[in-house]
Amino acid sequence: MGKIMVRCPQTGRAIETGMEMDAARFQRMPVFFSRAYCPHCRIYHEWFAAHAWVAASRHGESIEVA
């Protein structure tokens, strides 16, 4: 299980979306659209699943999905 992450369009820094899922399941998901609060900008950013990745909780690995 890992955290679904996206990049802040303003700073380029990774932000957590508040969602968790294993990478294999995330890759099988249909394309979807969501919003996530950005602690860097202090606003909500809209994002598509195609622009997200799964950051694995073990060993600090991350898996790019896009």
HELIX and SHEET records of a PDB file:
HELIX    1   1 ALA A   23  ARG A   28  1                                   6    
HELIX    2   2 ALA A   49  HIS A   51  5                                   3    
SHEET    1   A 4 ALA A  14  MET A  21  0                                        
SHEET    2   A 4 GLY A   2  ARG A   7 -1                                        
SHEET    3   A 4 TRP A  53  ALA A  56 -1                                        
SHEET    4   A 4 SER A  62  GLU A  64 -1                                        
SHEET    1   B 2 PHE A  33  CYS A  38  0                                        
SHEET    2   B 2 ILE A  43  PHE A  48 -1                                        
END                                                                             
